[in-house]
Amino acid sequence: MIPSADQHTDEAAPGTPTRRVGGGFVIAVLALCGTIVSLQQTMVLPLLPDLPDLIGTSTSNASWMITATLIAGAVATPVISRMADMYGKRRMILLTLAIVAVGALIGGVSTALPLLILARVLQGIGTALVPVGIATMRDELDPDKVPLAVALMSATLAIGAGVGLPLGGYLAEAFDWHVVLWLPGLLALLMIALVLRTVSESPVRTAGAFDFRGAILLSLALVLLLLAVSKGADWGWTDASTLGTFATGLVLLAVFVPLELRIPNPLVDIRTAAQPVVVSANTISVLMGFGMFLNMLVSTQLLQTPTDTGYGLGLDALHAGLWMAPSAVAFGVLAPVSGWVTRRFGPELAIGIGSAIMFVSYLARIPFSDSVALVVIGTLVVTAGTALAYSALPTLIMRSVPVTETAAANGLNTLLRSVGTSTASAVTAAVFAATITSGTGGYPTFGAMTLMFVLAGVAAGISTVLILPFLRRRAADGDDQPTERLTVDHVVHGRVVDGRGEEVPGAIVTVMGGRGSHVDWARTDSAGDFSVATGGPIRHLFVVSAQGWSPVSFYADLNDDRRLAPFVMRDRLTVRGLITDPQAVPAVDVSVVITKRTGGALSWVRTDDAGRYTLPLPREGVYDLTAVDRGTQATRSQILTIGGRSVEVDLQLEEPALSPTGADAGPPRQASR
């Protein structure tokens, strides 16, 4: 750190990088990339009924072409997203598109099932492109364009999936069926050329080594969990294979979480993900994924069920797909609306309105689903709510996590959407299968459809409730815009240590511009290291806080050196005081302990030769402070209220309730409080 003049720039809003012209081209290219990788997810679905005859396999084996894509996408999303934060977002976009193209090449020339499954695995990895593209938009675009761009990118998952069904059916009928597999690869090659020409590499990167152990553990856990969910209907939900696979996945996940809390540079920052707003956003993502996919599944089933069931509308697969296509178009049309609401009123309102629309429309669809027009209208209204909420979730995530972790945080959010869609598929299959009898002609009952609408409505209602506290907080805080505007793309690295030079893990480092506007924040890892984005080589204010320490602040004049001098925490917060015996004489070698009021000791120490003690300050809350003289059995307890600052408490011991011989000296006395 060297001295420099206090200065600022006016190019971008605080906390959101911006520097490029031609942002419209960047938005178009990245949105097309997202559409292509989501398109190839569903284009193959119309092939499944004919695939067993085409390649000589069973229906169960052919379904692996869907399962493999789902699992590959879930595994790749958190891994590639984290790599994008560390090694470059543009680089990971190009790598992902190249993998999709290789998968298309293999699938386009293969007729053997193992090679076709391999092709679908490689194509499924393309799912990771969406969260990386969202993070790239934050780094590349003017802040006024970011909400719209993020809304469009987020909507590509639904747009591609909706268009893929009728397009795949048409191509499979009009041409050789291999075109469904190789066409997305050809489009991916075109997008590689466009990305190379229009998208610049982001300088916003986090430091450290990649978490290979975490990546392996999480990948194995996700494979097993999603395999159990996807194949549960075929294997049997109570079969030993399903239960064993699911249980093993949970065990691996239980090993993964504490590992991520201990190591530097974790694949998933559990502490950041545990913030209330991030937890709520990720939970809403699961529920929204459930509701969105259920909308498509149940609506398609209603359209294709024969009319002689009493509720079906009797369309073939191609016409049902065409009637469902408008919902995909609605996602694209409503993305600007969601972007405007998010930019003007905040993502919380967009999510709240969207989930409320979904809740009301799902309940209304129960009595109003007896014609093609009503089904399509109901589908469109649900889609409108989904588009509003879905498109705002990434913005809410990015406003709540450090700039250097946007891709990883959005990757986790996208992964949880996939969990929601997989759960919707599994629950729908189980409910439908339970109601199919000989009396229904092999089709589920309308009661099963009603139940699914109710479940989707409940999911939307829970989403509305989850977002309300943050919506109220935003309304109370207002939306005051800081006067200082910084281009935040200069990442610096530092370390937080104590007075002895030892690392302080879990410290919060907040960086602000010279005028006090928020720029970025980060949490130190287990080695005390952190990375934060700044406004470049100008003066910044750093504020460091950690559990058990007094906060410290530093002005730093940054230069082109990306390494900061260590920040030193010197004032340890403590509980201290003097212990005296019943005669008011300092008590030596007396045990002093802090216990939780719900049970369990936090820390203890013995008094020194002057009768004094010092204990580390616990987290804010109410505890019991107790002093015990083991020789005389004299004790004293007092309620201890911690409020984030050092506390001094003196205690005078009291004589024990029982005589030294153990004889009953009367009713026991409660320790003074």
N, C-alpha and C positions, 0 to 999 in steps of 0.2 A: 504494500500500500504506500503510495507516494502522494504528496500534496498536489492538489489541482484546484482550478477555479470551480466554484459551485455554479453549475449550469444545468439546463434541461432542454429537452426537445419537445416538439408539439405534433409528432406524427401519429400517435396512437393512444388509445385509452390505456390507463394503468392496468398492468397484469395481462394484457393481450398483445402479443407481438404483431407487428405489421411492417411491411417494407416494400411489397411488390406492386407494380402496376399490372394491369391485365388480369385482375382477380376473377373476372367472369370466365375466362378460359380455364383457370385453375379449378373453379367450381364445377364447370361442365365436364372437364376431364376426370376429376376424382369421382363425381357422381356417376359418370358412365362406367368407370371401373367398378364401383360398388354394384351397379345394376347388372353388369356382366357376371360377376362372381355369384350374385344371388340368382340370376337367371338360370345358370347351369345347375342350381340345386333342385329345381322343380321340372326342368325340361324333360328329364328322364322318366318322370312319373307315368306319363301315358304309355311308355314302353312296357311297363311291368306286366300287364296281363299277357302280352305276346312273347315276352323275353324267354320264358321256359322253352317254348317251341323253337325260337330263333337260335338258341345256343345249346339246346339239349340239356336242360337242368330242371330242378324242381322249383315250385313257386317259393318255397321257404328259402332256398339258396339264392334265388334271384332278388329277394328282398334285401340281401346284404348290400346291394348296390346303393340302397337308400341309407341303411344303417351305417355303412362305412363312411359315407359322406358326412353324416351328422356327427359321428364320433371324431373324425379327422378335423372338422371345423372347430369343435369344442376344445380339442387338445391344442390345436395350433394357435387359437386366438390369444390366450394369455401369454404364450411363449413368444410369438412374433411381435405382439404389442410391446412387451418388455424389451425385446431386442431393438425395436424401433426407437424407444426412448434412449437406449444406450449407444446404438451404432448408426442411427440415422433413419428417419422415417421414409424419405424418398427411396433409399436403398432397399428397405424392407418391402415397399410397394412394388418395386421392380422385381425383387426376388419372388414375391407371392404371385405376381402375374406370370412369371417364367415357369413356376411350378404348375400353375393351372394349364399353361400351354403344353407342357410336357405330358400332363395327365390326359389332355385332349388327344395328343398324338398317339399315346398308347391305346386309348379307348377307340380311336378312329380306325385302327387297323387290326383290332383284336376280336376274336370270337370265343375265346376261352374265358370262363368265369373268373379264375384267379387274376388274370390280367385286367379284366374289366373292373374288378373290385379295386385293384391297385390304381387304375385310372381314376376311379371315383374318390379314392382316398386323396390323391394328389389334387384333384379339383376341389375337394372339400376344404383343403387348406386355404383356399381363396377367401373363405369367410373372414379371416383375420384382416383382410384389407380394409374393411369398413371402419373399425375403430382407429386404425392407423391413418386412414384418410381423414377422419374427423380431427384427429390431433394435428395433422398437417395443415388443415384449413385454419386452425387457430394460429399456427406459426406463420402462415403465408399471407393471410388476408387482412384488409382493413377491418377494425373491430365492428364497424357498422354492418359489414357483410357477413360476419361470422355466424350469427343466429340463423340467417336464411340458408347459408351454406351447410351448416350442421344439420338443419332440418331436412334439406334435400338429401344429404348423404345418409342420414338415418333412415329416411323413407325408402332408400334403394332396396333395403332388405325385403320390404313388402311389394314394391313395384316390380322388381325382378321375379319374385316368387309368383305374383299374380299373372304376369305376362308369360312366364315360362310354361304354365299348364296348357293354354290353348296353342301357343307357338310350338311346343314340343309335339302335341297331338297332330297338328297340321304337317309338320316336317316329317314325322314318322309315316304318315299316310302318303304324302306326295313324293318322298324321296327314300333312298336307302336309310335304314334306321341308324346307321353310324353317324349320319349328319348331326343327330342330336348330341353326340359326344364330341365331334371335332369342331363344330361351329363356335362354341365358346372359346376354344383354344385359338382359333383364327382371330377372333375379336380381341383376345388377350394380347396377342402379338401387336395388333394395331394400337392398343392402349399403351403398350410399352414404348412405342415410338412417340406417342403424344405426351406421355409423362416425361420422357427424356427432354422433350422440347419445351414444355410449359411449367413444370414443377421444379423448383430449386430445393437443394438439400437444406434442411433446417439446422441452424447452429445450436438449437436447444437440445442438449443431451445431458444425461446424468452420468456420473463417473462410476468406476468400480468394475468388478469382475461379474460375469453372468452367473446366475445361481443355477448351475446344472443339476445339483441334487434336488432342489425344489422343483425344477422343471420335470425331472423324471418322476418324482413322487406324485405331483399333481396330474401329470399325464396319465399315469397308471390308475390313479383314483378316478379320474374322469372317464377313462375307457371302461372301467368296471361298472361304475354307477350308471352311465348312459347305456351300456350294453344291457344291464338288468332292466332298465326302464323300456328300452326299445324292443327287447325280445321277451319281456315278461308275458305278453299275451300268447306268444308261440310256445314258450317253455312251460307256462303255468305260473301264476303269481305266487303260489305257495310251494312251487317245486324247489328242491334242494339247490339246483343250479342257479335259479334266480335269487333265492335268499342268500346263498353263499357268495355269489358275485357281488351283490349289493353290500353285504356285511364287510367283505374284504375291501371294497372301495371306501366305506366309511372309516375303517381302521387306518388305511393309508392317509385319508384326509386328516384324521386325528393326529397322525405323526407329522404331517406336513405343516400344520398350524404352529405348533411350538418351535419347529425348526425355523420357520420364517421370522419368528420373534427374536431368535438368537443370533442369526447370521447378518453380516453386513450385506447391503444391496440385495434384499430378498426379491424373489420373483413377484410376489404379491406383498405389498406393504400392509400387513394386517392392522397396524395401528391407524394408518390413514383410512383404510377400509372400514374401521370400526367407528369412525365419526358418525354421530347420529344422522346427519343429512346424507352421508354416503350410504349408510345402512338402509335408510328409507328409500333412497333412489334405486338401490340395487334390488330391494324387495319389490318395489313397484315394477321394476323391469321384469322380474319373474312373473308377476301377476299380469302385466300387460302382454307378455309373450304368450301366456296361457290364453288370455282373452282373444288376442288377435288370431292365433292359429285355430282356436275353437270356432271362431266366426267363419273361417274358410271351410273347416271340416264339416260342420253341421249344415251350413248353407248348401254346400255341394251335395251332401247326402239328401237333403230335402228336394233339391232339384232333380236328382237322378232316381229317387225311389219311385217305383211304378204307381200309377194312379189308383190301382185296385186295392192298395193298402188303406185307402181312405184319407191319406194326408199327403202322399207323394205327388210330384208334379210331372213325372214321366219323361224327363229329357235324357238324351244320350250324353256320353261323356264330353264330346266336342262342344255341343250347344251349352251344356252346363258350364264348361270352362269359359265360353264366350260371355255368358251372362255374369260370370264372376270377374271378368277382366275389368269392368268399370271401377271396381273397388281398388284395384292397383293404380288406375289412373287417378282416382280420388286422392291417393296418398301423395302423388306428385303435385296435384293441383292445390292441395291444402298445405303443402310444405311452406309456401310463402306466408300463409296466414299464421301458421305456428311460429315462423321466424319473426314476424311482425309483433305478435303478442309477446314472445319471449324477449325481444329487444325493448319493447315499450313498457311492459309491465313485469317482466321477469319470468323465468321458467316455471316457478312455482304456480303461477296463475294458469299457465298453459296446461300444466299437468293436472291441476285441479279441475279445470273446465273439461278437459278431455276425458278424464276418468268418470266424471259425473255424467257426461253424455253417454258413455259406454254403459254405465249402470242403468240409466233410465231406458235406453234403447233395447238392451237385452231383455229387460222385463216386459217391454212392450211387444217384443217379437213373439212372445208365447201365444197371445191370442191373434196376432196378425202375421200369419205365415201360411195362408191357404191359397196363395196365388204366386205366379212367377214375379209379378210386379212388386208385391209386398215383400217377398224374400229379398229381391234385389235392393229395394229401398231400405229395408232393415239392415242389410249388409253394408250399404253405403253410409248409413247413419253411424253404425258401429265403427266403420272405418274412419269417419270424420273425427270421432272422439279419440280413436287410437292414434291417428296421425298427429293430432294436437299434442297428446301426452308423450308419445314415442319420440317425436322430433325434438322435444324440449329436454329430455332426460340427459343427453350428452352435455348440453350446456350447463345444467345443474351440477353434473359431475365435475366439469372443468372449472367451475367457479369455486369448487370446494377442495380441490387437491392442488399440490404444487405444480407449477408449470412444467417441471422436468418429469412429471409422472402422468401426463395427460393420456398418452397412448395406453399405458398399462391399466390405468383406471377405467378408461373406456373399453379396453379389452375385457376386463372382468365384468363390466356392465353388459357387454354384448354376449359374453358367455352365459350370463344368467338369463338373458332373453332366450337363448337356446334351451336352457333348462326348462323355462316356462313352456316353450313350444313342444319340447319332447314330452313334458308332463301332460300337456293337453292331448297329444296324440295317444299316449298310453291310457289316460283316463277315458277318453272317448271310445277307444277300442274296447276297453273293459266293460263300460256301461252298455254299449251297443251289443256286444257279444252276450251279455247277461239277459237281454230282452229278446234275442232272436230265437224263435221257436218255429215248429212246423205250422202253427196257426198263423204266423206272421209272414209266411212265404219266404223265409230266409232274410227278412229285413227287420231292423230295429223298430220298436214302437215309437209313436209320437211322444209317449211319456218319457222315453229315453232322451228325445230331443229337448223336451221341456226341462228335464233335469240338467242337461248341459247348459242351457240358457241361464238357468238359475245359478249354477256354479260360476259361470262367466260373469254374471251380474254381481255375485258376491265378491269375486276377485277385484272387479272394478270399484265396488263400494269400499273395500279395504284400502285400495290405492288412494281413494279420495280422503279417507280418514288419515292416512299416513302423511299426506302432504299438507294437511290443514295447519299443524303447528308452525311449519316453515312459512306458509302463506301469511299467517297472522304476524309472525316475526318480521317478515319483509314489510308488511303494511305498517307495523309500528316503527320500524327503523327508517322508513322512507327510502328514497333513491337519490340521495345527494351525490352529484357527480364531482369528483375531485377536480381542482383547477389544474393540477400538474398532470401532464400527459407524457408517457414514456414509451419508447420502443423496447419491449422486454425480450431480448434474444441473446443477451450476453451472460452465459452461464459461468458462475464462479464456484470454487470448491473450498471448503474450509473444515475446521475441526473445533470442537468444543471440549475443553479440558478443565480440570480443577487446579487448585494451587500447586499440587504435586506433579502436574503434568499428566495425570491419568484421565482416560476418556470419560466423557459424561454422555452415556447413551440416552436416547429418548428426549433430548432437549429440543425445544421448539425455537427455530431461528426464523424471525420475521424480518424481511427487508423492505424498506420504504425509501421513496425518493427524498431528495434534500428538503422538500417542503412538507413531508410527512404523509404523502399518498401511498397507499398499499401497493406493493409491486409483486411480491411472491413470498412464500414461506416453505419451510422444509423441516423435517424431523431428523435428528442425528441417528445414525444406525448404531449397531452394537459396538462399533469401533470408535464412535464419537464423530464420524465424518458426515458431511452434508453437502448437497449441491443446490444452489438457488439461481434462478434467472434474475438478471438485473438489467438496468437501462444502459449499460455500457460503461465506458471509462469516465464516470462522473461521480460526484459525492452521493453516497447512500447512507441511510441510517439503519443499523442492524440492532435488533432487540432480541436477546436470548433469555429464555426462561426454561427452568427445569424443576422437576419435583424435588423439594428439599433444598432449593437454592434461592437466594435473592436474585431477581432479574437484573441483567446488566444491559447496557446499551453502548454502542460505539458508532461514531461517524467514521466512515472509511472512504478515502479518495481512491477509487478504483483506477487501474490502468489496464493495459492489455494483458498483464499477467493474470491468469485465471485462478491463481492460488492465493488465498487469504492467510494472513497470520492467524495463529490459533486464538480463539476467544476464550478467555480465562474466567471461570466462575470462582469467586473467592469467598463469598459470604455464605456459609452453610447455615441454613435455617435449622433451629434446634428447639427442643424442649429442655430447659435447664432450671436448676434451682438448688436450694439448700434443704437438707433433711436434718432434723433435730430430734433428740430423744424426748421422752415425756418431761424431762427436766430442762428442756430448751438448750441442751448441749449438742453441738454438731455430732451427728451419728456417722461413724466410720464403718465402711465395708457393709453397708446396708443395700439390699437389692431393690432396684427401682425398675418397674416394668410398665409398659403401655399395652393394654389389652383392648380388643374390639368388644363393643357392647353386645355383639352377636356371638361372641366366643372366639378364643384364640389369641395368643400373644403376638405382638408385632415386633417389639425389641425390648432389651433389658440391659442394665449396667449396674455396677456397684459404686457406691459413693467413694470419693477419694479421702485423703487424710484430713481435709477441711470439711467433710460432710457434703460436698457438692457433687452433682451429677450432670451429665449432658447426654441427651438422646437425640437421634435424627428426627426431624419433624415428619410425621406421617401425612398422608393425604388429608384434604379438608374433610371434616366430619367430627363426630362426637365419640370420645373414647373414655376409658378409665385409666387413671394414673395411680399406681399402687406402690407403696414403700413397705418393705418387710425386713425386720431385724431377725435373722435366723436364730440368734442366741437367746434373746429375751422374748421372741415371738410377738413383739410389739408391731403393730401395723397401722397404716393409714391409707385411705383411698379417697380419690376426688375425681369428679367428672372433669374431663379435659376437652375443651372445644377448640378445634384447629381451624383457623381461617386464612391460612396462606402466609403467615408471618411468625417469627420466632416467639416463643412463649416462655415466661419464667414463672415457675410454680414452686413455692416453698411448702413443705409439709412437716408437721410435728407429729411424731409417732404417738400412739395411744397404747396403754397397757392392754395385754390380751384379755379376752373374755373369760378364759379358763385359768385356774391357778396352775403354777408350775408342776404340781404333783398330778394334775389331771382331774382332781376332784371338782365336782360341780360347784362353782362359786356363784350360782344364780343363773338366771336366764342370760344367754349370750347377747352381747351388744353388737348391733350392726355398725360396721365401720363408717366413720363420719364421711359424708359426701357434701 
